[in-house]
Amino acid sequence: MEDLTANISLLWPEFLLTGLAFLVLTLDFFLPGERKNSLGLVSIAGLGTIAVFALVFLVNKEASLYLGLMKVDPFSLFFKATFLGLGVLTVWSSVDFVKRYLSHPGEYYAMVIFSILGMVIMASATELLTAYIGLELLSFSLYILVSMNRDNPKSNEAGTKYILLGAFASALLLYGISMVYGTVAQVGIAAPTTFESISRYIGGISPLPASFLVGMALIIAGLGFKVAAVPFHMWAPDVYEGAPTPVTAYLAIGSKAAAFALVLRLFAGAFLPAIDQWQMIIAILAAATMVLGNLAAIAQRNIKRMLAFSSIGQVGYLLMGVAALSASASNALILHLIGYGVTNLAAFVAVIAFYNATGKEDIPDFAGLADRNPFIAMSLTVSLFSLAGLPIFAGFITKFYLFIAAAQADLLWLAGIAIAASLISLYYYLMVIKTMYVDDSQEKTPVPVTLTTGGLLGLLTLGTVLIGVYPRPLVDLIQTATQAILP
């Protein structure tokens, strides 16, 4: 029998996250209206403290919990720290926006924390239903966050669309899990929904029965919706446009990072023996996602919709890493996740700063921004160049690693499509930069930026450059993490 007390102690970060969420909700009940904005500081302090505690408490610890439902290992610890850090940055980016536009700050910050708890569970899960629970906790928190701006009809519409389509995707995923469970349990394998049992089943059966392949296809479809891969992407532009801008940034980065953490562990731990069955499917999804996402972005006039289609294109690059699944491809995928996350958050914080000052988010509204606020224009330019994959920025080095990994996996054609898609993306990124630096604006008043938002924007811009010129420390951490799933 497993040591239950020891298992529970390894879940202290999850318990502390739950307690922090309820603490923020409770304080929201008792604090007077003018002091509720301090809940952002409470959330940042709490998330930062939990991140430090998790790193100190769980370092060098490895354990399989509750007969294989979850794992504590370097992979889960890396993503715990990543998600908690993302939570700090998300709350930080939200402080000015929440103060101006949202009337219930406690609910907002608590939902962010609950969503981080869902992400942490997803990264640690080594069993399908446990992963599903984490995914649904994340999804329900995001449904609420997207709809949080109750006075904005676009936010209400985005929330409704997201809930309806999200429920359909969850049904696909759950039905796929049930088919995999039924097929694996039929041959008498114990714990048929753990990744280890599924891998053992695949390794011992040839050919795989149709019921298992259909279940695997449904799981891929359900997860494809969560990451907004083509053809499961149509919810993303409307939801990104309608959601509060900090939530859009969080949705573009956090949900994808959590979903790909789960995808990596699932495909490496369960589906890897059947790579011949799914590799070409994932490669085709990656190609379609890269091409369609970047082509559709060209026609957008709203910057949040443009960044939505841009993020769809980025999912294509990440799927390329899944198709080329290996230790080096996993390292490249996670590196791109981190580089993309820092870069995209910098772009969105620039948009948030502009929106907080002007209330506008269409691309033509950014005309003349270089004169009205050179700092915001410069930060947004750096972010867009990095998303396009230009040298000295994070996007260049992360894409380089991904393209090399794809070529090494005999997917050179896919790397070629990725390079072409990156060239397409450069066009619409340059159009935004041209709008800021070349086009004249009827508005000549300066665009102010608060110290809170400006400090975060400077930090993220610096991070985008640092990852691009000196990625070695981050690469070393990632290699340690991936050795836990792909030695």
C-alpha positions in Angstrom: 0.0 0.0 0.0 1.1 3.5 -0.7 2.0 5.9 2.1 -1.1 8.1 2.1 0.4 10.7 4.4 3.4 11.1 2.1 1.2 11.4 -0.9 -0.9 14.1 0.6 2.2 16.1 1.6 3.3 16.2 -2.0 0.1 17.9 -3.0 0.6 20.9 -0.7 1.0 23.4 -3.6 -2.4 22.4 -4.9 -4.0 22.7 -1.4 -2.4 26.1 -1.0 -3.7 27.3 -4.4 -7.2 26.2 -3.4 -6.9 28.0 0.0 -5.6 31.2 -1.7 -8.6 31.2 -4.1 -11.1 30.9 -1.2 -9.1 33.5 0.8 -9.5 36.1 -2.0 -13.2 35.3 -2.4 -13.7 35.7 1.4 -11.8 39.0 1.6 -13.9 40.2 -1.3 -17.0 39.9 0.9 -15.6 41.9 3.8 -13.4 44.6 2.2 -15.1 48.0 1.4 -15.4 48.9 -2.2 -12.4 51.3 -2.3 -10.1 48.6 -0.8 -11.0 45.7 -3.0 -8.3 46.6 -5.6 -5.8 45.4 -3.0 -6.9 41.9 -3.8 -4.6 42.0 -6.8 -1.6 42.4 -4.5 -2.9 39.6 -2.2 -3.2 37.3 -5.3 0.3 38.2 -6.6 1.9 37.7 -3.2 0.1 34.4 -2.7 1.0 33.0 -6.1 4.6 34.1 -5.7 4.9 32.5 -2.3 3.3 29.2 -3.5 5.7 29.2 -6.5 8.8 29.6 -4.2 7.4 26.9 -1.8 6.7 24.5 -4.6 10.2 24.9 -6.0 11.9 24.4 -2.6 9.5 21.6 -1.4 9.3 19.5 -4.5 12.8 19.8 -6.0 14.5 16.4 -6.5 11.3 14.6 -5.5 9.6 12.0 -7.7 6.6 9.9 -6.9 3.6 8.3 -8.6 0.5 9.1 -6.5 -2.6 7.0 -5.9 -1.8 4.1 -8.1 -0.8 6.2 -11.1 -3.4 9.0 -11.1 -0.8 11.8 -10.8 3.0 12.2 -10.8 5.3 14.5 -9.0 8.4 14.8 -11.1 10.6 17.5 -12.7 8.2 17.8 -15.6 5.2 18.6 -13.4 7.4 20.9 -11.2 8.6 22.8 -14.2 5.0 23.5 -15.3 3.8 24.2 -11.8 6.4 27.0 -11.6 5.5 28.2 -15.1 1.8 28.3 -14.4 2.3 30.1 -11.1 4.6 32.6 -12.7 2.0 33.1 -15.5 -0.6 33.7 -12.8 1.5 36.4 -11.2 2.0 38.1 -14.6 -1.7 37.8 -15.5 -2.9 39.4 -12.2 -0.2 42.1 -12.6 -1.4 42.9 -16.1 -5.0 43.0 -15.0 -4.7 45.4 -12.0 -5.4 48.6 -14.0 -8.0 47.0 -16.2 -9.9 45.5 -13.3 -9.9 48.9 -11.5 -11.4 50.6 -14.5 -13.8 48.1 -16.1 -14.7 45.3 -13.7 -16.9 45.6 -10.6 -16.1 42.4 -8.9 -12.3 42.1 -8.5 -12.4 39.3 -6.0 -14.3 37.0 -8.3 -11.9 37.8 -11.1 -8.7 37.0 -9.2 -10.2 33.9 -7.6 -11.2 32.5 -11.0 -7.6 33.1 -12.2 -6.3 31.2 -9.3 -8.8 28.3 -9.7 -7.8 28.1 -13.4 -4.1 27.8 -12.4 -5.1 24.9 -10.1 -6.7 23.2 -13.1 -3.5 23.7 -15.1 -1.4 22.3 -12.4 -3.6 19.2 -12.2 -3.3 18.7 -16.0 0.5 18.9 -15.9 0.6 16.3 -13.1 -2.1 13.9 -14.4 -1.1 10.5 -15.6 -4.6 9.1 -16.0 -7.3 10.2 -18.4 -10.1 11.1 -16.0 -7.8 13.0 -13.6 -6.6 15.0 -16.6 -10.2 15.5 -17.7 -11.1 16.9 -14.2 -8.1 19.3 -14.4 -9.1 20.4 -17.9 -12.7 21.0 -16.9 -11.7 23.1 -13.9 -9.6 25.2 -16.2 -12.3 25.4 -18.8 -15.1 26.4 -16.4 -12.9 29.1 -14.8 -12.2 30.5 -18.3 -15.9 30.5 -19.2 -16.5 32.7 -16.2 -13.5 35.0 -16.9 -14.5 35.5 -20.6 -18.0 36.6 -19.5 -16.7 38.7 -16.5 -17.3 42.1 -18.2 -21.1 41.9 -17.7 -21.8 45.4 -19.0 -20.2 44.6 -22.4 -22.5 42.7 -24.8 -19.4 41.3 -26.7 -18.2 39.7 -23.5 -21.6 38.1 -22.9 -21.7 36.8 -26.4 -18.1 35.5 -26.2 -18.9 33.6 -23.0 -22.0 32.0 -24.4 -20.2 30.8 -27.6 -17.3 29.5 -25.5 -19.5 27.6 -23.1 -21.6 25.9 -25.9 -18.6 24.9 -28.0 -16.6 24.0 -25.0 -19.3 21.6 -23.8 -19.4 20.0 -27.2 -15.6 19.5 -27.2 -15.7 18.1 -23.6 -18.3 15.6 -24.8 -16.1 14.5 -27.6 -13.1 14.1 -25.2 -15.1 12.2 -22.6 -16.6 9.9 -25.2 -13.1 9.2 -26.6 -11.9 8.4 -23.0 -14.8 6.0 -22.5 -14.0 4.1 -25.8 -10.3 3.8 -24.8 -11.3 2.6 -21.3 -13.7 0.0 -22.7 -11.2 -1.3 -25.2 -8.3 -1.5 -22.8 -10.4 -2.9 -19.9 -11.7 -5.7 -22.2 -8.4 -7.5 -22.2 -8.1 -7.4 -18.4 -5.5 -4.7 -17.9 -5.7 -3.2 -14.5 -6.3 0.6 -14.2 -7.2 0.9 -17.9 -7.2 4.7 -18.0 -3.7 5.3 -16.7 -1.2 6.3 -19.3 1.1 3.4 -18.4 -1.7 0.8 -18.9 -2.7 2.3 -22.3 1.0 2.2 -23.4 1.3 -1.4 -22.3 -2.0 -2.3 -24.2 -0.7 -0.6 -27.4 2.6 -2.4 -27.2 0.9 -5.8 -26.8 -1.8 -5.6 -29.5 -1.3 -5.5 -33.3 -3.2 -4.2 -35.2 -5.1 -1.9 -32.8 -8.8 -2.4 -32.9 -11.0 0.2 -34.5 -12.7 1.1 -31.2 -9.4 2.2 -29.7 -8.4 4.2 -32.8 -11.8 6.0 -32.8 -11.4 6.7 -29.1 -7.9 8.1 -29.7 -9.2 10.3 -32.6 -12.0 11.7 -30.4 -9.4 12.5 -27.7 -7.3 14.3 -30.3 -10.4 16.2 -31.5 -11.3 17.3 -28.0 -7.8 18.5 -27.2 -7.7 20.1 -30.6 -10.6 22.4 -29.6 -8.9 23.3 -26.3 -5.8 24.5 -28.2 -7.7 26.0 -31.1 -6.2 23.8 -33.8 -7.8 23.8 -37.3 -10.5 22.7 -37.9 -11.6 23.2 -34.2 -10.6 26.8 -34.1 -13.6 28.9 -35.1 -14.5 29.8 -31.5 -11.2 31.6 -30.9 -11.5 34.9 -32.8 -14.9 35.8 -31.4 -14.0 34.7 -27.9 -10.7 36.6 -28.0 -12.3 39.7 -29.2 -15.2 39.7 -26.8 -13.3 38.7 -23.6 -11.7 41.4 -21.3 -8.3 42.0 -22.8 -6.2 40.5 -19.9 -8.4 37.4 -20.1 -7.7 37.2 -23.8 -4.0 37.3 -23.1 -4.4 34.6 -20.4 -6.5 32.5 -22.7 -4.0 32.7 -25.6 -1.1 31.7 -23.4 -2.3 29.8 -20.3 -4.8 27.4 -21.8 -2.4 26.4 -24.6 0.5 25.9 -22.2 -1.6 23.7 -19.9 -3.1 21.7 -22.9 0.3 21.1 -24.4 1.7 20.0 -21.0 -1.1 17.4 -21.0 -0.6 16.5 -24.6 3.1 15.9 -24.1 2.6 13.7 -21.1 -0.3 11.8 -22.8 1.4 11.2 -26.1 4.8 10.3 -24.6 3.4 8.2 -21.7 0.4 6.5 -23.5 0.3 6.9 -27.3 4.0 6.8 -28.2 4.0 3.1 -29.2 1.3 3.9 -31.7 3.1 6.8 -33.3 2.8 5.4 -36.8 -1.0 5.6 -36.3 -1.3 9.2 -35.4 1.9 11.0 -36.5 0.7 11.9 -40.0 -2.7 13.1 -38.6 -1.0 15.5 -36.2 1.4 16.7 -39.0 -1.6 17.5 -41.3 -3.4 19.3 -38.5 -0.2 21.3 -37.8 0.2 22.2 -41.5 -3.5 23.3 -41.8 -3.3 25.2 -38.6 -0.2 27.1 -39.5 -1.4 28.1 -43.0 -5.0 29.0 -42.2 -4.2 30.8 -39.0 -1.7 33.1 -40.6 -3.7 33.6 -43.8 -6.9 34.6 -41.9 -4.9 37.0 -39.7 -4.1 39.2 -42.8 -7.8 40.3 -43.2 -8.3 41.3 -39.5 -8.9 45.0 -38.5 -9.3 44.3 -34.7 -5.9 43.7 -33.1 -7.3 41.1 -30.7 -8.8 39.1 -33.6 -5.5 39.4 -35.4 -3.6 38.1 -32.4 -6.2 35.3 -32.1 -5.5 34.1 -35.6 -1.8 34.6 -34.9 -2.1 32.3 -31.9 -3.8 29.7 -34.0 -0.8 29.8 -36.3 1.5 29.4 -33.3 -0.5 26.3 -32.3 0.5 24.8 -35.7 4.2 25.2 -34.8 3.6 23.5 -31.5 1.7 20.6 -33.1 4.7 20.2 -35.3 6.7 19.4 -32.1 4.0 16.8 -31.2 4.2 15.2 -34.6 8.0 14.9 -34.3 7.7 13.5 -30.8 11.1 12.8 -29.3 13.3 14.2 -26.5 14.6 17.0 -28.7 11.2 17.8 -30.2 9.7 18.0 -26.7 12.5 20.3 -25.6 11.8 22.5 -28.6 8.1 22.5 -28.0 8.4 23.6 -24.4 11.0 26.2 -25.3 8.6 27.6 -27.9 5.7 27.5 -25.4 7.8 29.7 -23.0 9.1 32.0 -25.6 5.7 32.4 -27.2 4.1 33.0 -23.8 6.5 35.8 -22.8 6.3 37.4 -26.3 2.5 37.2 -26.7 1.9 38.5 -23.2 4.1 41.4 -23.9 2.0 42.1 -27.1 -1.2 41.9 -25.1 0.1 44.1 -22.3 0.9 46.7 -24.9 -2.7 46.4 -26.2 -4.0 46.6 -22.6 -2.0 49.8 -22.0 -3.4 51.4 -25.1 -7.0 50.2 -24.4 -6.9 51.4 -20.8 -5.9 54.9 -22.1 -8.1 55.2 -25.2 -10.8 52.5 -25.0 -9.9 51.4 -28.6 -8.6 48.2 -30.0 -8.9 48.4 -33.8 -5.6 48.4 -35.7 -6.2 51.8 -37.5 -6.6 53.3 -34.0 -2.9 52.6 -33.4 -1.9 55.1 -36.1 0.8 57.5 -34.8 1.3 55.6 -31.6 5.1 56.0 -32.0 4.6 59.7 -31.5 1.9 59.4 -28.8 3.8 56.8 -26.7 7.1 55.6 -28.1 7.5 53.0 -25.3 4.3 51.1 -26.0 5.0 51.2 -29.8 8.6 49.9 -29.3 7.4 47.1 -27.0 4.7 46.0 -29.4 7.1 46.1 -32.3 9.6 43.9 -30.4 6.7 41.5 -29.6 5.5 41.3 -33.2 9.0 40.8 -34.6 9.5 38.0 -32.1 6.2 36.3 -33.0 7.3 36.5 -36.7 10.5 34.8 -35.7 13.1 37.4 -36.5 16.7 37.1 -35.1 17.8 38.2 -31.6 14.2 37.8 -30.4 12.7 34.8 -28.6 10.6 33.6 -31.5 13.6 33.1 -33.7 15.5 30.7 -31.5 12.4 28.8 -30.4 11.2 28.3 -34.0 14.7 27.3 -35.0 14.8 24.5 -32.5 11.3 23.4 -33.6 12.1 23.3 -37.3 15.3 21.3 -36.6 13.4 18.8 -34.6 10.8 18.4 -37.4 13.6 17.9 -40.0 15.3 15.3 -37.8 12.0 13.4 -37.6 11.8 13.1 -41.4 9.1 15.9 -41.5 11.2 18.3 -43.7 8.0 19.1 -45.7 6.3 20.3 -42.6 9.3 22.4 -41.6 9.1 24.0 -45.1 5.4 24.8 -44.6 6.2 26.3 -41.2 8.9 28.6 -42.7 6.4 29.8 -45.4 3.8 30.4 -42.7 6.3 32.5 -40.7 6.9 34.6 -43.8 3.2 35.2 -44.3 2.9 36.2 -40.6 5.6 38.8 -41.1 3.4 40.7 -43.5 0.5 41.4 -41.1 2.8 42.1 -38.2 4.6 44.7 -40.4 1.3 46.2 -41.3 0.6 46.9 -37.6 4.2 48.3 -37.1 3.7 50.5 -40.3 0.4 51.8 -38.8 2.2 52.8 -35.6 5.3 54.4 -37.1 4.2 55.7 -40.6 0.5 56.4 -40.6 -0.8 59.8 -39.3 -3.4 60.0 -36.6 -6.0 62.6 -36.0 -5.4 62.1 -32.3 -2.3 63.9 -31.2 -2.7 63.6 -27.4 -0.1 61.4 -25.6 -1.2 57.9 -24.5 -0.4 57.6 -20.8 0.7 54.4 -19.2 0.6 53.7 -15.5 3.7 52.6 -13.6 2.1 49.2 -12.9 1.4 48.4 -16.6 4.6 50.1 -17.9 6.8 48.2 -15.5 5.3 44.8 -16.6 5.6 45.8 -20.2 9.3 46.6 -19.8 10.0 43.4 -18.0 8.3 41.3 -20.7 10.0 43.1 -23.5 13.4 42.5 -21.8 12.5 38.8 -21.4 11.6 38.5 -25.1 15.1 39.7 -26.0 16.9 37.8 -23.3 15.4 34.5 -24.4 16.4 35.3 -27.9 20.1 36.0 -27.2 20.8 33.7 -24.2 18.4 30.8 -24.0 20.9 28.3 -22.5 19.6 28.4 -18.8 16.0 27.9 -19.9 17.0 25.1 -22.3 18.8 23.3 -19.4 15.8 23.5 -17.2 13.5 22.2 -20.0 15.9 19.3 -20.7 15.7 18.3 -17.0 11.9 18.4 -17.2 11.5 16.4 -20.4 13.8 13.6 -19.2 11.0 12.7 -16.8 8.7 11.8 -19.7 11.1 11.0 -22.6 14.5 9.8 -21.2 
